[in-house]
Amino acid sequence: MGGMDRLDLELYSERLSRHAQRAADALADARMHRSWLELDGEAERLLEPAETARLRALGLMVDERAAQAIERSVEERVLDLAAIVRLQALVERLRCEERQAGATAISRPPSAS
């Protein structure tokens, strides 16, 4: 991350943390919708077809296309979060290197020539 100083790395790290939290929230939301699909499936087995159709028309139960979209959403959110976590690890490594470089510079003051 050439050209980034310690403060830039700190701010970038904080930004990534916020993105990671939003991605984790989005994943939790997608997984919740997936669990609702399981309830829909159980309800569909217990209800009459006309009732299921009515509930789908009301938007209370989802059709197969929507179910597939929810599954894709879970998969995408998992990939999103994994990518952000990998980037966070890279930035943390750079922050560590920056701190070590700063500590080395402090421990070795310039010599009086």
Wavefront OBJ file of the C-alpha trace (Angstrom):
o trace
v 0.000 0.000 0.000
v 2.716 2.330 -1.104
v 2.646 5.847 0.158
v 0.371 5.235 3.118
v 1.690 6.486 6.421
v 0.724 5.179 9.840
v -2.343 7.415 10.193
v -3.574 6.474 6.718
v -3.280 2.800 7.631
v -5.144 3.351 10.908
v -7.996 5.151 9.155
v -8.124 2.533 6.408
v -8.206 -0.219 9.021
v -11.130 1.467 10.792
v -12.959 1.792 7.482
v -12.433 -1.906 6.774
v -13.746 -2.766 10.227
v -16.961 -0.897 9.475
v -17.278 -2.676 6.120
v -16.645 -6.030 7.780
v -19.364 -5.340 10.336
v -21.840 -4.394 7.598
v -20.903 -7.520 5.631
v -21.353 -9.677 8.732
v -24.758 -8.076 9.337
v -25.756 -8.691 5.708
v -24.676 -12.327 6.027
v -26.691 -12.747 9.228
v -29.707 -11.214 7.482
v -29.329 -13.529 4.474
v -29.028 -16.546 6.751
v -32.147 -15.444 8.614
v -34.043 -15.294 5.321
v -32.749 -18.768 4.511
v -34.102 -20.067 7.829
v -37.471 -18.524 6.964
v -37.337 -20.570 3.751
v -37.142 -23.700 5.862
v -40.260 -22.578 7.728
v -41.977 -21.865 4.414
v -41.134 -25.379 3.236
v -42.577 -26.929 6.379
v -45.692 -24.761 6.150
v -46.138 -25.667 2.489
v -46.202 -29.355 3.384
v -48.867 -28.735 6.039
v -51.102 -26.206 4.252
v -53.515 -26.648 1.399
v -52.177 -25.599 -2.009
v -54.727 -22.769 -2.215
v -53.537 -21.428 1.146
v -49.929 -21.601 0.034
v -50.783 -19.745 -3.185
v -52.646 -17.073 -1.215
v -49.725 -16.637 1.190
v -47.319 -16.338 -1.739
v -49.562 -13.709 -3.323
v -49.475 -11.799 -0.040
v -45.683 -12.000 -0.010
v -45.626 -14.081 3.153
v -44.120 -17.127 1.452
v -41.566 -17.110 -1.339
v -41.551 -18.980 -4.612
v -38.693 -21.111 -5.953
v -37.027 -18.222 -7.822
v -36.941 -16.108 -4.673
v -35.634 -19.077 -2.683
v -32.777 -19.500 -5.156
v -31.989 -15.781 -4.932
v -31.819 -16.036 -1.149
v -29.420 -18.989 -1.385
v -27.224 -17.034 -3.820
v -27.342 -14.085 -1.450
v -25.993 -16.205 1.409
v -23.203 -17.514 -0.820
v -22.319 -14.007 -2.018
v -22.284 -12.564 1.512
v -19.928 -15.344 2.642
v -17.552 -14.479 -0.215
v -17.847 -10.737 0.504
v -16.965 -11.180 4.149
v -14.078 -13.535 3.371
v -12.553 -11.026 0.938
v -12.854 -8.191 3.442
v -11.261 -10.324 6.163
v -8.336 -11.148 3.850
v -7.850 -7.453 3.098
v -8.019 -6.655 6.812
v -5.264 -9.202 7.466
v -3.087 -7.555 4.821
v -3.660 -4.094 6.276
v -2.961 -5.354 9.805
v 0.326 -6.833 8.576
v 1.236 -3.482 7.022
v 0.277 -1.669 10.222
v 2.502 -4.018 12.195
v 5.398 -3.447 9.801
v 4.852 0.304 10.053
v 4.888 0.156 13.861
v 8.066 -1.943 13.820
v 9.722 0.484 11.417
v 8.722 3.364 13.679
v 10.035 1.587 16.771
v 13.335 0.883 15.027
v 13.678 4.531 14.025
v 13.034 5.622 17.635
v 15.481 3.108 19.118
v 18.232 4.223 16.739
v 18.404 7.995 16.786
v 20.403 9.609 13.997
v 24.127 9.670 14.729
v 25.903 12.947 15.244
v 28.324 13.194 12.331
l 1 2 3 4 5 6 7 8 9 10 11 12 13 14 15 16 17 18 19 20 21 22 23 24 25 26 27 28 29 30 31 32 33 34 35 36 37 38 39 40 41 42 43 44 45 46 47 48 49 50 51 52 53 54 55 56 57 58 59 60 61 62 63 64 65 66 67 68 69 70 71 72 73 74 75 76 77 78 79 80 81 82 83 84 85 86 87 88 89 90 91 92 93 94 95 96 97 98 99 100 101 102 103 104 105 106 107 108 109 110 111 112 113
